[in-house]
Amino acid sequence: MGLSTEPADRDGAEGAIAELYRLLGEPPPEIVWVPSPTAAVEILRSDSHGPPEGFGLLPDGRLPREWPFLQRFSASKVDSRQRLLAQSEPDEHFWSPRGVLGVLFPDRGWATLPPSELLEAGAPPRWILDVRVRRPLEDSLRANMYRHLRDTFLNDIGDRARVARFDQYDIWTTGFHQLLRTAGLLRCRGDDAHQLDQWAILARSAGWWWPGQHRCVISERPIAVHTEPQPGALYGEVRLHNPDDRAVEFSDGTGIFALHGIRVPDWVMATPTVDEILAERSVEVRRAAIERLGWDSYIEQAELTLVSAAADPGNPGAELRLYDVPSRHWGFDTRVVLVVNGSRERDGTRRRYGINVPAGIDDPLAAVGWSYGLDGSQYAQLLRRT
């Protein structure tokens, strides 16, 4: 549901939001639907969300009415999640596989075992669900979808809407708690169960939403979401990726571009230039732009000078190439070693990428070894590099 492009269930979303407001002692808000988070920018800019000053929880744990609405709303949600955690055997959440599983299945061989075999080896059920469900969901949704969209829209919305929290995208927590309850591993009290139900309805019904004292802004879901499997994914983890257009697109034409899980600006998707690449502060974006331009073109246009080349001992058939980078690029002397990824992409190709290394390194093996904390002779003994 976190990657869904289906139209919103407006009745379901509005009903759940009204109930969450009622649980906080507030009347239902005015509902404003927008086609995208970007379309909510001007609305959210006009809302004031000042932080509470000098207030704490009351002695009985209730939230002070003097708190601004949004702080009370967020605190109520956090408090509910903490109670759910306390009711779901939290000690198992921190169980470690280093004991029995580490002995029986070294090198994380347990990671691909069926749950039945993990149970037989002594792994707690809640830990299995945490590893196989919650963490992959969080990795796919929070680290990719949520983080990239949040960073993009916060640049437009500004600090005033930062506290709105973009509540839809903790959907991974809601799904995990629902699964624990279904499996009988969460002894949910009546009030907590009812509140969890409202969050689950919202997770299934709409896109991002921003609660306010008298008005709640809700975004439709995107009309397109493009992903690819994360390298080495064991449980279906994905990351945003679309080499041709927006990785996430809304009906009003807004959204974000992303390459292999890296959010990139528009210029990277067009025809990136060396000047644009050198002006970019993010190392990840620079790397994505260079790959978009092509390493051969970048080397030629950036006037990099080949220092030395050598076969990669841990990557048969691949070559390591060490280049000198002109000091005018970064304002200091440095070098870059160009390597070939040891793992193949889905299309069978292997990505090339560069690693910046100190200018005093002359040997490609020493350069790559430096990135691993090894010297050149140690890296030369590598049997396989991933």
C-alpha positions, 0 to 999 in steps of 0.5 A: 500500500505504501507504493500504491497508485490506486485512487484514494478511498476518500470516505475511508480516509475522512472517516478515520481522520474524524475518529482520530480527532474525536479520540483527541477531544476535537471536532472533525476538521475541514477536509481539503483534498489536493492532487499532490504534496506539492499542491499542498504547499501554499495551504500549509504555508498559511498554517502556523505550527509553533512548538509548545513552550514550557509544557509537559505531560500532566501527572496522570499522563494526559496531554495538556490542553494548552499544547498546540493541536499538532503537538497533542496529535503527534504526542498521542500517536507516539504514546499509542505506539509506545503502548503497543510496543510494550504489549508486544513482548519487546524483549524479543525485538532485541533478540540476537541471532549470534547464539544458536543461529550463528553457530548453526548457520554462519555467514548469515546463512539463517537469513534465507531459512524458512520461518519454520526452520528458524522457529526450530532453531530457537528464534522468537516469532516476533523477531522473525516477523521483525526481520522478515516484515518490518525491517524490509518494509521500513527499508523500502518505504522509509529509506526510499519513498518517505525520505526522498519525498520528504526532502523534496517537499520540505525544500518547498514547504519550509519549517512551518510544515515540518511538524506535520510529519507526513503521517502516511509514511510510517505505514510500515509500523502500522502494518507490522503492528497489524500483523503482530495482532493477527498472529496473536503476538500483540495483546492489544487493549480496546482503546489501542486496538481501535486507534490502530484500526484508524491508522490501518484504514488511513494506510489503505485509503490515501496518500500523505496528509497533514492534520491541522487544528481546524483543517486537514490536507490530504493528498491523492496517491501518485499515479506512477511509482517506479522501483527496482530490487535493492542489491542483495535484497532477501525479502523483497526490498526495493528502491526508487529508480526510473532512467526515463522519467520521474520515479514518483509522479502525481496527477498534476505532473509533480514528483521526483526523479531517482536513479538506483535509489538516489534522488536527483535534480532535473538536470541529471536526467537531461544532459548533465555537464561537467560544470554542473557535476563539479558544482554539485555538493552531494557525492551521491548525486555527482556519481549518478550524474557521471554515470548518466553522462558516461564515465568515458565522456566524463573522463575526456571532458573533465580532462582526467589523466590516467596514472595507472591501470591493473587487473582487479584480482577480486573481479575477473575480467575487470580493470582498475583505472587510477586517474589524476583529478585536476586541482581546479576541480575541487581546489585540492589535489586528489585522485579517483580510481574507476572500478567495475561492480562485482555484482551484475545489474538486472540487465546483466551489465556491471556498473562502473563507479569512481572512488576518490582517494588521496593524491599520493596513491600511485597504484590502483590496487592500493587505491581500492585497498585504501577504500577497504582499510587495506593496503595494496598487497592485502587487496591483491589477495582478494578472492572475490569482490561484491 
